């Protein structure tokens, strides 16, 4: 089959077929008496192989190496293409996020655009001090995009930079909650923890709802942080986690203080008192923490339990419970 017929049937131009020949990718098996290229069926199949690999994004040089390698396997090629495509898409998504952030600041003129560009460059720095400085730099009344800050706070590992980002996010307004709430669904427990800390700094019922949902998180650190934040907002569903923190000794002082605040509601106070009383048979260290938690609760019920612990067989528990009971103001 001559080159013109091959071009018509394959859809590959004659010029490209000559280029394939010059590169050694597809050399026609024969030549006519007049010197014209003559392609066999095997040659045409190879043309389609080349075109198929090109359609996957390979360069002609990569196509040539793949076809020349006897050990070449399609699965290896496809896996490599998947990885490269994922990396390219990641770069393009990052670029899109940057463009959106800049577009959101365009209404503030060049000052807003330049401020966002400065922030983006600063957040890319490997230095935590530079990243923190970029967040805290004077804004000249130009608000930072909440979506950009939300994404940054979920990725930030340095606690000081993360604190600065949470502060900026709380001041930014906008739809920052939606950005950090997405982190609650992450498979990475560290991302979920950073999300909870960020949401705790945001006001509103929607933020409270997200914190309440995080009380069932499989990671204990995420649960405890969510419980402290939700409990401080009056969410009684945090009580079981807070009581568990007292028993386990995880941020037990903070948990006790939050339980004391929640106990100001009589119905919730009875529930908390019953949960603490159920743990009075635990070991010595737990009973000491329970005594300290009971000291934070109002009403006569906690005083009665403290008197009970004042008669504890362990002298340390008895001494601490007695001191705490005597120090309580009259109910």
C-alpha positions in Angstrom: 0.0 0.0 0.0 1.5 3.3 -1.0 2.0 6.2 1.4 -1.0 8.2 0.1 -3.4 5.3 0.6 -2.0 4.6 4.0 -2.5 8.3 5.0 -6.0 8.3 3.8 -7.0 5.1 5.6 -5.1 5.7 8.8 -5.7 9.4 9.3 -1.9 10.0 9.7 -0.6 12.6 7.2 1.9 11.7 4.6 4.3 14.3 6.1 4.0 12.6 9.5 4.6 9.1 7.9 7.8 10.4 6.3 8.8 11.8 9.7 8.2 8.4 11.3 10.4 6.9 8.6 13.2 9.4 9.2 13.1 8.6 13.0 13.0 4.9 12.4 9.6 4.5 14.1 7.8 3.1 11.1 10.0 2.2 8.1 8.0 0.8 5.1 8.9 -2.7 4.3 9.4 -2.1 0.6 9.8 0.3 -2.2 8.2 0.4 -5.6 10.2 0.3 -8.9 9.8 4.1 -8.9 11.2 4.4 -5.3 7.9 5.1 -3.6 7.3 3.9 0.0 5.2 0.7 0.1 3.7 -0.3 3.5 2.8 -3.9 4.5 0.1 -4.9 6.9 2.6 -5.2 9.7 3.8 -1.7 8.9 0.3 -0.3 9.2 -0.3 -2.1 12.5 2.9 -0.5 13.8 1.6 2.9 12.7 -1.5 2.3 14.8 0.7 1.3 17.7 2.6 4.5 17.5 -0.5 6.6 17.2 -2.1 4.8 20.2 0.9 5.5 22.4 1.0 9.1 21.3 -2.6 9.5 22.2 -1.6 8.6 25.8 0.8 11.6 25.9 4.1 10.0 25.0 6.6 11.8 23.0 7.9 10.2 19.8 11.2 9.4 21.5 9.3 7.6 24.3 7.2 5.8 21.8 10.4 4.6 20.0 11.9 3.4 23.3 8.8 1.5 24.2 8.5 -0.3 20.9 12.2 -1.1 20.8 12.2 -2.6 24.3 11.5 -6.4 24.2 10.7 -6.3 27.9 8.2 -3.5 27.5 4.9 -4.1 29.3 1.8 -1.9 28.8 1.0 -2.0 32.5 4.3 -0.3 33.4 3.7 2.3 30.8 0.1 3.0 31.9 1.2 3.2 35.5 3.9 5.7 34.7 1.4 7.8 32.7 -1.1 7.7 35.5 1.5 9.1 38.0 2.7 11.8 35.6 -0.9 12.8 34.8 -1.8 13.0 38.5 1.3 15.2 39.1 0.3 17.5 36.2 -3.3 17.7 37.5 -2.1 18.5 40.9 0.0 21.4 39.6 -2.9 22.6 37.5 -5.2 22.5 40.5 -2.7 24.5 42.5 -2.4 27.0 39.7 -6.2 27.2 39.5 -6.5 27.8 43.3 -3.9 30.6 43.0 -5.7 32.2 40.1 -9.0 32.1 42.0 -7.4 33.6 45.1 -6.0 36.4 43.0 -9.3 36.9 41.2 -11.1 37.2 44.5 -8.8 40.0 45.5 -9.0 41.9 42.2 -11.9 44.0 43.5 -9.4 45.7 45.9 -7.2 46.8 43.0 -3.6 46.2 42.5 -3.0 46.4 46.3 -5.2 43.4 46.8 -3.7 41.4 44.0 -0.1 42.1 45.1 -1.0 41.2 48.7 -2.3 37.8 47.7 0.7 37.2 45.4 3.0 38.1 48.3 1.1 35.7 50.6 1.3 32.9 48.1 5.0 33.3 47.7 5.4 33.5 51.5 3.4 30.3 52.1 5.6 28.5 49.6 8.7 29.2 51.7 10.5 26.3 53.4 11.1 28.6 56.4 8.3 28.5 59.1 9.3 32.0 60.1 8.8 33.3 56.6 5.5 31.6 56.3 4.3 33.1 59.6 5.6 36.6 58.6 3.7 36.3 55.3 0.4 35.6 57.1 0.9 38.3 59.8 2.2 41.1 57.4 0.2 44.3 57.4 -2.8 43.9 55.1 -3.6 47.6 54.3 -7.3 46.9 54.8 -7.1 44.1 52.1 -8.8 40.9 53.4 -7.0 37.7 52.6 -9.1 35.0 50.7 -10.6 32.7 53.3 -10.4 29.7 50.9 -6.7 30.2 50.5 -6.2 30.4 54.2 -8.3 27.3 54.8 -6.3 25.3 52.4 -3.0 26.5 54.0 -4.1 25.8 57.6 -5.0 22.2 56.7 -1.5 21.6 55.3 0.6 23.6 57.8 2.6 21.4 60.2 4.4 24.1 62.2 2.2 25.0 65.3 3.2 28.7 65.3 2.4 29.2 61.6 -0.8 27.2 62.0 -1.8 29.5 64.9 -1.2 32.5 62.7 -3.2 31.0 59.9 -6.1 30.2 62.3 -6.1 33.8 63.5 -6.1 35.2 60.0 -8.9 32.8 58.9 -11.1 33.8 61.8 -10.7 37.5 60.7 -11.1 36.8 57.0 -14.8 36.0 57.1 -16.1 34.6 53.8 -16.5 30.9 53.3 -13.5 29.8 55.3 -15.6 27.2 57.2 -16.4 25.2 54.1 -12.7 25.0 53.3 -11.6 23.7 56.7 -14.7 21.5 57.2 -13.5 19.5 54.1 -10.5 18.5 56.2 -12.8 16.7 58.7 -13.4 14.1 55.9 -9.7 13.5 55.2 -8.2 10.1 55.7 -5.2 11.7 57.4 -5.8 12.1 61.1 -3.3 15.1 61.3 -5.4 17.0 58.7 -8.6 16.3 60.7 -6.9 17.5 63.9 -5.8 20.7 62.1 -9.3 21.1 60.8 -10.9 20.9 64.3 -8.5 23.4 65.7 -9.3 25.8 62.9 -13.1 25.3 63.2 -12.8 25.9 66.9 -11.7 29.5 66.2 -14.7 30.2 63.9 -18.0 31.4 65.2 -21.5 30.3 64.3 -23.9 27.4 64.5 -22.5 25.7 61.4 -19.0 25.5 63.0 -20.6 24.0 66.1 -22.4 21.4 64.0 -19.1 20.4 62.4 -17.4 20.1 65.8 -20.2 18.0 67.1 -19.9 15.6 64.1 -16.2 15.2 64.9 -17.0 13.8 68.4 -17.3 10.4 66.7 -13.9 10.6 64.9 -11.9 7.4 65.1 -8.7 9.3 66.2 -8.7 10.0 70.0 -6.7 13.3 69.5 -9.3 14.6 67.1 -12.1 13.5 69.4 -10.7 15.2 72.5 -10.0 18.5 70.6 -13.5 18.4 69.2 -15.0 17.7 72.6 -13.2 20.6 74.3 -14.2 23.0 71.5 -17.8 21.7 71.3 -18.2 21.6 75.1 -17.1 25.2 75.4 -20.0 26.0 73.0 -22.5 24.2 75.3 -22.8 21.0 73.3 -23.9 18.3 75.8 -23.1 15.5 73.4 -19.4 16.1 74.3 -20.0 14.9 77.8 -19.0 11.2 77.3 -15.7 12.2 75.6 -14.9 14.7 78.3 -15.6 12.2 81.1 -13.4 9.7 79.2 -10.6 12.4 79.1 -10.8 12.7 82.9 -10.6 9.0 83.3 -7.7 8.5 80.9 -5.8 11.6 82.0 -5.9 13.3 78.6 -6.2 17.0 79.0 -8.1 16.2 82.1 -7.8 19.6 83.7 -9.3 21.3 80.6 -12.0 18.6 80.4 -12.9 19.1 84.0 -13.3 22.9 83.5 -15.6 22.3 80.5 -17.6 19.8 82.4 -18.0 22.3 85.2 -19.4 24.9 82.7 -21.8 22.3 81.2 -23.0 21.4 84.7 -24.6 24.8 85.1 -27.4 23.2 83.2 -29.2 21.1 85.9 -30.2 18.3 83.5 -26.7 18.0 82.1 -25.2 18.4 85.6 -27.0 15.2 86.7 -25.8 13.4 83.7 -22.2 14.4 84.3 -22.4 13.5 88.0 -23.7 10.1 87.2 -21.0 9.4 84.6 -18.2 10.5 87.1 -19.8 8.5 90.0 -19.7 5.3 87.8 -15.9 5.6 87.6 -15.3 5.8 91.4 -14.1 2.2 91.6 -11.3 2.8 89.2 -7.6 2.9 90.2 -6.0 5.5 92.5 -4.8 7.9 89.7 -8.3 7.9 88.2 -10.0 8.5 91.5 -7.7 11.5 92.1 -8.6 13.0 88.8 -12.3 12.3 89.5 -12.0 14.2 92.8 -10.4 17.2 90.9 -13.2 17.1 88.3 -15.9 16.9 91.0 -14.4 20.0 92.6 -15.3 21.9 89.4 -19.0 21.0 89.5 -21.7 23.1 91.3 -24.3 21.8 93.6 -24.5 19.4 96.6 -24.1 16.2 94.6 -20.4 16.7 93.8 -19.8 17.6 97.5 -21.4 14.2 98.6 -19.1 12.3 96.2 -16.1 14.2 97.4 -17.0 13.2 101.0 -17.3 9.7 99.9 -13.8 9.9 98.4 -12.6 11.5 101.6 -13.2 8.2 103.2 -11.2 6.3 100.5 -8.9 3.5 101.6 -6.0 5.2 99.7 -4.7 8.0 102.0 -3.6 10.2 99.0 -7.1 10.1 97.5 -8.7 10.7 100.9 -6.4 13.7 101.6 -7.0 15.3 98.2 -10.8 14.8 98.3 -11.0 16.2 101.8 -9.0 19.3 100.8 -11.2 19.8 97.7 -14.4 19.4 99.7 -13.3 21.8 102.4 -12.3 24.4 99.7 -15.7 24.4 98.0 -17.8 27.4 98.6 -21.2 26.9 100.2 -23.7 25.7 97.6 
